[in-house]
């Protein structure tokens, strides 16, 4: 029989308490508290197991319907199906989880609050962008970006979907870290409770958007049991963003409850049931075997996941490791918004804010597998604007990489570009006109990656680039919209489309990009690697470990002393020492 609080003459709260007390006493269960009852009914309504009560008639569910809703929740959550608010049920209700409801319309018997019907993207190339970052998180922006990249890569590795990061406002997947009510119908509730949600594919302006609760303590590779592993949650939410609903499988990443860290992003493999569900939507990525295990790679095989802090003060440079402060570079490139400086078999990486990730270089072959093991250097590198693949040049050959994996069929001859044999000195893609430029000796070529052809009238003499020397080491566009040319130990800056060097250049590459003072050297066996470099004013630069990174209290380009200005040098060094420490503490 349908009961309402009007017929019983009880207030709604007392009616619910009486209903559940009668139910639990009949089963010999402990009496629930009023707080437990409120939590249970609100929770069951919020996540689709109960329809909300009728605000006009005060109509409530029957005892049978309430018990049935609790049983459905218990079965979905992997609990014993008792139909009562026992301790395991209440404990699961208090577990951090995704904001989206659990049951589809048919599973919830056409309840009013239910998840959307199954949808998917009609296109295969999807853009993403982090619109707002965590305001009070131990994770830096670059770490958050890398974790989003890898969480999306989990899905693109096995499906025909491709994800690329964009800077504009029209991304398919907009990522936000928000608090409380943020005007999307799924308000956050502070630490614990609901931690994130994402909107299914579709035609709405919110379709694909993914929101994380900014009041959670987001972590990565952390021993903090109270933290919320950002990578694990992001993989789950991006599953929604491409069309997957919740599933009750205890092993599934799409289980709605937070299950803790899932391991290293570079080694994570989706559970098989999740693979089957996403394959049913989009099919299997070409060359992916449905039963094969992916090759497990190490963290240092991938260039885009920021290194975790570690104490490098005791690490000795390798014998063939170049001295970043006293060398020219074989190639320089912007890849995924970061700067890469290549020398010999090694490279250094700077974030988009020009923070040097580590004073120690990484090995090229351990990041980009597929280059010949006997290749001791590269000539030029650039990221292709059309598909964000990375192109390496050495001699008469070139290689194309998707992330850190070489494409099949490479290397190929550089004549594919219409370039003559003999190699290239430099290459970069210019967002100003979406063209790629190749340089050799005193000539340069302009190539259209979209049309796969060399523009007519090229090569042209370098004299059109006013102030740029011939025989370049390399060149790159940077996040400030300018172009930087590198040769020897110096670099030149060209503003916008002027094709003319800005006044005041060349400047020191080591000083402005590689965190070096003018006379510093950190190569194996160098004096500075043992006792610290002495500046031109006789001041000794200190080297120490700060937050896991080796820090040099060195002057930057802003710290140059002009002959016409009298400044106390020790004061200048103190200011820049404090600035450097503050900068590193933000990493």
C-alpha positions in Angstrom: 0.0 0.0 0.0 1.3 3.5 -0.9 1.8 5.6 2.3 2.3 9.3 2.6 3.2 11.4 5.6 -0.2 13.2 5.3 -2.0 9.9 5.8 0.2 8.9 8.7 0.0 12.4 10.3 3.8 12.3 10.8 6.3 14.9 9.7 8.3 13.6 6.7 11.4 13.0 8.8 9.5 11.1 11.5 7.7 9.1 8.9 11.1 8.0 7.4 12.5 7.2 10.8 9.5 5.1 11.7 9.5 3.3 8.4 13.2 2.3 8.6 13.0 1.5 12.3 10.1 -0.9 11.7 12.0 -2.4 8.8 15.3 -2.9 10.7 13.6 -4.2 13.9 11.7 -6.8 11.9 15.1 -8.0 10.6 16.8 -7.8 14.0 19.1 -5.0 12.8 20.4 -2.1 15.0 18.2 1.0 14.9 19.6 3.7 12.4 20.3 7.2 13.5 18.4 10.1 12.0 21.6 11.2 10.4 22.0 7.8 8.8 18.5 7.9 7.5 18.9 11.3 6.0 22.2 10.3 4.4 20.7 7.1 3.0 17.6 8.7 1.4 19.5 11.7 0.1 22.2 9.4 -1.3 19.7 7.0 -3.0 17.9 9.9 -4.6 21.1 11.7 -5.7 22.5 8.6 -7.5 19.4 7.4 -9.2 18.1 4.6 -7.0 15.0 6.6 -5.6 12.8 9.1 -7.3 12.5 12.4 -5.3 9.4 12.8 -3.1 6.5 14.7 -4.6 6.7 18.2 -3.2 3.0 18.9 -3.8 1.4 15.8 -2.3 4.1 14.8 0.0 4.0 11.4 -1.6 6.8 9.1 -0.4 7.9 5.6 -1.3 6.5 2.5 0.1 8.5 0.4 2.5 8.9 -2.1 -0.3 10.2 0.5 -2.8 12.7 1.8 -0.3 14.0 -1.6 0.5 14.2 -2.4 -3.2 16.3 0.8 -3.8 18.7 -0.2 -1.0 19.0 -3.7 -2.4 19.7 -2.2 -5.9 22.4 0.0 -4.4 24.0 -2.9 -2.5 24.0 -5.2 -5.6 25.6 -2.5 -7.7 28.2 -1.8 -5.0 29.1 -5.4 -4.5 27.6 -5.7 -1.0 25.3 -8.4 0.5 21.8 -7.6 -0.6 19.9 -7.0 2.7 17.6 -4.1 1.8 18.5 -2.3 5.0 20.9 0.5 5.9 23.5 -1.7 7.6 27.0 -0.6 8.4 28.7 -1.8 5.1 26.0 0.0 3.2 26.4 3.3 5.1 30.2 3.0 4.8 30.0 2.6 1.0 27.7 5.6 0.8 30.4 7.7 2.6 33.1 6.5 0.1 34.3 9.3 -2.2 32.9 8.8 -5.7 31.9 10.3 -9.1 28.9 12.7 -9.1 27.1 11.0 -11.9 24.1 8.6 -11.1 24.7 4.9 -11.4 21.7 3.4 -13.1 20.4 3.8 -16.6 16.7 4.5 -17.2 15.8 0.9 -17.8 17.8 -0.3 -14.8 16.2 2.2 -12.5 12.7 1.3 -13.8 12.4 4.7 -15.5 13.2 6.7 -12.4 13.3 10.4 -13.0 16.9 10.9 -12.0 19.0 8.7 -14.3 22.1 8.8 -16.5 22.0 9.8 -20.1 21.4 7.2 -22.8 24.5 5.7 -24.4 26.2 8.3 -26.7 29.5 8.7 -28.5 31.5 11.2 -30.5 30.8 11.3 -34.2 34.4 12.5 -34.8 37.7 10.8 -34.0 40.0 13.8 -33.4 39.1 15.5 -30.1 40.7 18.6 -28.5 41.1 19.2 -24.8 42.1 22.1 -22.7 42.6 22.8 -19.0 40.6 25.9 -18.4 41.2 26.3 -14.6 43.9 24.6 -12.5 43.8 23.6 -8.8 44.2 26.7 -6.6 45.8 25.1 -3.6 47.4 21.9 -4.7 50.9 20.5 -4.3 50.7 19.5 -7.9 52.2 22.0 -10.3 50.4 23.0 -13.6 52.8 21.0 -15.7 52.1 17.9 -13.6 48.4 18.4 -13.9 48.7 18.8 -17.7 50.8 15.7 -18.0 48.4 13.6 -15.9 45.5 14.8 -18.1 47.5 13.9 -21.2 48.2 10.4 -20.0 44.7 9.8 -18.7 43.3 10.6 -22.2 46.1 8.5 -23.7 44.8 5.4 -21.8 41.7 5.6 -24.0 43.3 6.7 -27.3 45.9 3.9 -27.1 43.2 1.2 -27.7 40.6 3.1 -29.8 40.6 5.2 -33.0 40.2 8.3 -30.9 43.0 11.0 -31.0 43.3 13.7 -28.4 45.3 16.9 -28.8 45.7 19.8 -26.4 44.7 23.3 -27.6 44.9 26.8 -26.2 41.6 28.2 -27.5 38.1 28.2 -25.9 36.6 25.8 -28.3 38.0 22.5 -27.0 35.8 19.5 -27.1 36.8 18.5 -23.5 37.1 21.6 -21.2 38.7 20.7 -17.9 38.0 22.7 -14.8 38.8 22.5 -11.1 35.8 24.0 -9.4 34.2 24.3 -5.9 30.7 23.9 -4.5 27.9 25.0 -6.9 29.5 25.8 -10.2 26.3 26.1 -12.3 26.2 22.7 -14.0 23.7 20.8 -11.9 26.3 18.7 -10.0 27.6 20.8 -7.1 30.6 19.6 -5.2 30.5 19.0 -1.5 34.1 19.7 -0.2 36.6 17.0 0.7 35.3 13.5 0.3 31.8 12.9 -1.1 31.6 13.6 -4.8 35.1 14.3 -6.2 34.5 14.8 -10.0 32.1 14.4 -12.9 32.1 14.6 -16.7 29.4 15.1 -19.3 28.7 12.6 -22.0 29.3 13.3 -25.7 26.6 15.2 -27.5 25.6 18.5 -29.0 25.3 20.5 -25.7 28.0 23.1 -24.9 28.9 21.1 -21.9 29.4 17.8 -23.7 32.7 16.2 -22.8 33.5 18.8 -20.1 35.2 17.3 -17.1 35.1 18.9 -13.6 37.2 18.1 -10.5 36.4 19.3 -7.0 39.1 21.8 -6.2 38.6 21.2 -2.5 40.0 17.7 -2.7 43.6 17.0 -1.9 44.8 16.0 -5.3 47.9 13.8 -5.4 50.1 11.8 -7.7 52.5 8.9 -6.6 51.8 9.9 -3.1 51.8 7.9 0.2 49.1 10.3 1.6 46.2 8.0 2.3 43.8 10.9 2.6 44.8 12.3 -0.9 42.9 11.7 -4.1 45.0 10.3 -6.9 44.4 12.6 -9.9 45.4 10.2 -12.6 43.0 7.5 -11.4 40.0 9.9 -11.2 40.9 11.4 -14.5 40.9 8.1 -16.3 37.4 7.4 -14.9 36.0 10.8 -15.8 37.4 10.8 -19.3 35.6 7.4 -19.7 32.4 9.3 -19.2 33.5 12.1 -21.5 33.8 9.6 -24.4 30.5 7.8 -23.6 30.9 5.2 -20.9 28.5 4.9 -18.0 29.1 3.4 -14.6 29.5 -0.3 -14.1 29.2 -2.5 -11.0 32.3 -4.6 -11.8 34.7 -4.4 -8.9 37.8 -4.3 -11.1 36.5 -1.7 -13.6 37.9 1.8 -13.8 34.3 2.9 -14.4 33.1 1.7 -11.0 31.7 4.9 -9.4 33.6 4.6 -6.1 37.1 5.9 -5.7 39.4 2.9 -5.4 42.8 4.6 -4.8 45.8 4.9 -7.1 45.9 2.6 -10.1 49.7 2.7 -10.5 52.1 4.5 -12.8 50.5 6.2 -15.8 53.1 4.8 -18.0 52.3 1.2 -17.1 48.5 1.4 -16.5 46.5 -1.1 -18.5 42.7 -0.8 -18.6 40.7 -3.8 -17.3 39.5 -6.0 -20.1 35.8 -5.3 -19.5 36.5 -1.6 -19.9 38.3 -2.3 -23.2 35.4 -4.3 -24.5 32.9 -1.6 -23.6 34.8 1.2 -25.3 35.5 -1.1 -28.3 31.7 -1.6 -28.7 31.4 2.2 -29.0 34.4 3.1 -31.3 36.0 -0.1 -32.4 39.6 -1.2 -31.9 42.6 1.0 -32.8 44.4 -0.4 -35.9 47.3 -2.6 -35.0 46.0 -3.1 -31.4 45.3 -6.8 -30.6 42.3 -7.1 -28.3 44.1 -9.8 -26.2 47.7 -8.4 -26.2 49.2 -6.8 -23.2 50.8 -3.4 -24.0 54.5 -3.1 -23.7 55.4 -1.8 -20.2 57.6 1.3 -20.4 59.6 3.2 -17.8 58.8 6.7 -16.7 61.9 8.1 -18.4 60.7 6.6 -21.8 58.2 9.4 -22.0 59.1 13.1 -22.4 55.9 14.7 -21.2 55.4 13.4 -17.7 57.2 15.8 -15.3 59.9 14.2 -13.3 59.2 13.8 -9.6 61.6 15.6 -7.3 64.5 13.5 -6.2 67.7 14.3 -4.5 70.2 14.7 -7.3 73.0 16.3 -5.2 74.8 13.0 -5.0 74.3 11.9 -8.7 77.6 12.1 -10.6 77.4 13.2 -14.3 78.0 10.4 -16.9 81.4 10.6 -18.6 79.9 11.4 -22.0 77.3 13.8 -20.5 77.7 17.3 -22.1 78.1 20.5 -20.2 74.9 22.5 -20.8 76.6 25.7 -19.7 79.5 25.6 -22.1 78.3 24.1 -25.4 76.3 24.7 -28.5 73.2 22.5 -29.1 72.6 20.1 -32.0 68.9 20.8 -32.1 66.2 22.9 -30.2 62.5 22.2 -30.5 59.2 23.1 -28.9 57.2 19.9 -28.2 53.8 20.0 -26.5 54.5 23.6 -25.4 57.9 22.7 -23.8 61.4 23.4 -25.0 63.9 20.6 -25.7 67.6 21.2 -26.1 69.4 18.3 -27.7 73.2 17.7 -27.4 74.8 14.4 -28.4 72.8 11.5 -27.0 71.1 13.7 -24.4 68.6 16.5 -24.0 67.3 19.0 -21.4 63.7 20.0 -21.1 62.1 23.3 -20.0 58.4 23.7 -19.1 56.4 26.3 -20.9 57.3 28.8 -18.1 61.0 28.2 -18.9 61.6 26.2 -15.7 64.4 23.7 -16.2 63.0 20.3 -15.2 66.4 18.9 -14.1 70.0 20.0 -14.3 70.8 16.5 -15.4 70.0 15.7 -19.1 67.9 12.7 -20.2 68.9 10.2 -22.8 67.2 10.6 -26.2 67.0 6.8 -27.0 65.2 6.1 -23.7 62.5 8.6 -24.5 62.1 8.1 -28.3 62.5 4.5 -29.1 63.0 3.7 -32.7 66.0 5.9 -33.4 69.1 3.9 -34.3 71.1 3.0 -31.2 74.3 4.0 -32.8 73.0 7.5 -33.7 75.1 9.9 -31.5 73.2 13.1 -32.3 70.3 14.6 -34.2 70.4 17.5 -36.7 66.9 19.0 -36.2 63.6 18.3 -34.5 60.1 19.9 -34.8 56.5 19.1 -33.8 54.2 19.0 -36.8 51.3 21.4 -36.4 48.9 19.3 -38.5 48.9 16.2 -36.3 51.3 17.0 -33.4 53.7 14.3 -34.4 57.4 14.8 -33.8 59.9 14.7 -36.7 63.6 14.0 -36.2 66.2 14.6 -38.8 69.7 13.1 -39.1 71.7 13.2 -42.3 69.6 12.2 -45.3 66.9 10.5 -43.2 64.0 11.5 -41.0 61.7 9.7 -38.5 58.2 10.5 -37.4 57.0 9.8 -33.9 53.6 9.7 -32.3 54.5 10.8 -28.8 57.4 8.5 -28.1 56.6 5.7 -30.5 58.1 5.7 -34.0 55.7 5.3 -36.9 55.9 2.3 -39.1 57.9 2.7 -42.3 60.6 5.0 -40.9 63.2 6.2 -41.5 62.6 7.7 -44.9 64.7 10.0 -47.1 64.4 13.8 -46.6 63.7 14.0 -50.3 60.1 13.3 -49.3 59.9 17.0 -48.3 61.5 18.1 -51.6 64.8 18.8 -49.8 68.1 17.9 -51.4 70.3 15.2 -49.8 72.9 16.4 -47.4 70.7 17.0 -44.3 69.3 20.1 -42.7 70.6 22.5 -40.1 67.3 23.6 -38.6 63.6 23.1 -38.8 60.6 24.6 -37.1 56.8 25.0 -37.6 55.5 28.6 -37.6 52.0 29.1 -36.2 51.9 32.5 -38.0 51.2 30.8 -41.3 51.1 27.1 -40.4 54.2 26.5 -42.6 57.3 24.5 -41.8 60.7 26.1 -42.4 63.9 24.1 -43.2 67.4 25.7 -43.1 70.7 24.6 -44.7 73.8 26.7 -44.9 72.6 30.1 -46.2 69.3 28.8 -47.7 65.9 28.1 -46.4 62.8 26.3 -47.7 59.1 26.7 -46.8 57.0 23.5 -46.7 53.2 23.0 -46.4 52.6 20.0 -44.1 48.9 20.1 -44.8 49.4 19.8 -48.6 52.6 17.7 -48.3 54.5 19.8 -50.7 57.2 22.4 -50.9 56.1 25.9 -51.7 57.1 27.3 -55.1 60.1 29.6 -55.4 62.2 27.9 -52.7 64.9 27.7 -51.6 65.6 31.4 -50.8 68.7 33.0 -49.4 68.8 33.7 -45.7 69.1 37.4 -46.3 65.3 37.7 -46.0 65.6 36.9 -42.3 67.4 40.1 -41.4 70.1 39.6 -38.7 69.9 35.8 -38.6 73.3 34.1 -39.3 73.7 31.2 -41.7 74.7 27.7 -40.6 72.2 27.6 -37.8 72.1 24.9 -35.1 68.3 25.0 -35.0 65.2 27.2 -34.5 61.9 27.0 -32.8 58.6 28.9 -32.2 57.9 29.6 -28.6 54.8 30.1 -26.4 55.2 33.9 -26.5 54.6 33.8 -30.3 58.1 34.7 -31.2 60.8 32.7 -33.1 64.1 31.9 -31.6 67.2 31.0 -33.7 70.2 29.2 -32.1 73.8 29.1 -33.2 76.9 28.4 -31.2 76.3 29.6 -27.6 73.9 32.4 -28.6 70.4 32.9 -29.8 68.4 35.5 -31.8 64.8 36.5 -31.3 62.4 37.4 -34.2 59.2 39.1 -33.2 55.9 38.3 -35.0 56.1 38.2 -38.8 58.7 41.0 -39.1 61.4 38.4 -40.1 63.9 40.8 -38.5 65.9 40.3 -35.3 64.9 42.3 -32.3 67.4 44.8 -31.0 69.7 43.6 -28.3 70.4 40.2 -29.8 72.2 37.8 -29.8 72.0 36.8 -26.2 73.5 33.9 -24.2 71.6 30.6 -24.6 73.1 29.1 -21.4 72.3 32.0 -19.3 68.7 32.7 -20.5 67.5 29.2 -21.1 69.7 26.7 -19.2 70.0 28.4 -15.8 73.7 29.2 -16.1 75.8 32.2 -15.1 78.1 33.6 -17.8 81.2 31.5 -16.8 79.6 28.6 -15.1 80.4 25.0 -16.2 78.9 21.8 -14.8 80.4 19.3 -17.1 82.3 16.2 -15.9 85.6 17.1 -14.4 85.0 20.8 -14.7 86.0 23.1 -11.9 82.4 24.2 -11.2 81.2 20.6 -10.8 83.6 20.3 -7.9 83.8 23.7 -6.2 81.3 25.9 -7.9 81.7 28.4 -10.8 83.2 31.8 -10.2 81.4 34.7 -11.8 83.2 37.4 -13.7 83.2 39.5 -10.6 84.9 36.8 -8.6 81.8 35.8 -6.7 81.3 32.1 -6.2 77.9 30.7 -7.3 76.5 28.3 -4.8 75.0 24.9 -5.8 72.7 23.1 -3.4 69.6 20.9 -3.3 66.3 22.6 -2.9 63.0 20.6 -3.0 64.8 17.8 -4.7 66.3 19.9 -7.5 69.9 21.1 -7.7 69.7 24.9 -7.6 72.3 27.3 -8.8 72.0 30.8 -7.4 73.0 32.3 -10.7 72.1 35.6 -12.4 69.7 35.7 -15.3 69.6 38.1 -18.2 67.7 40.5 -16.1 70.6 40.5 -13.7 73.2 41.9 -16.1 75.1 44.8 -14.6 75.3 47.8 -17.0 78.5 49.9 -17.0 76.6 53.1 -16.4 74.9 51.8 -13.2 76.7 51.2 -9.9 75.2 48.3 -8.0 76.6 46.3 -5.1 77.1 42.9 -6.6 76.5 40.9 -3.4 73.1 42.5 -3.1 72.3 41.5 -6.7 73.4 38.0 -6.1 71.3 37.8 -2.9 68.2 39.0 -4.7 68.6 36.5 -7.5 69.4 33.8 -5.0 66.1 34.4 -3.2 64.2 34.6 -6.5 65.6 31.3 -7.6 64.7 29.5 -4.4 61.1 30.9 -4.6 60.9 29.8 -8.2 62.0 26.3 -7.5 59.6 26.0 -4.5 56.7 26.5 -7.0 57.8 23.5 -9.2 
